[in-house]
């Protein structure tokens, strides 16, 4: 009979999460334009304080940035990725 009081360590590391969604999941994340160059170093400088949306691969790889959440979601679907939101 199983021990009902036994606990298990089910720690999920960022690496495990990234591997789980690789090529299938993309994250839509709200960002400020101030953070744009940290995620997208090649992006041009833009006005600070703007609300933007980044589409990132499951491993955190930047895919695209836009000023519209719906555009980020549509881009995920166009690339056969399931979009999920990160708050």
Secondary structure, DSSP 8 states (H G I E B T S, - for coil): ---TT--------HHHHHHHHTTTEEEEEEEEGGGHHHH-TTS----TT-EEEEEEETTS-EEEEES-HHHHHHHHHHTT-EEEEE-
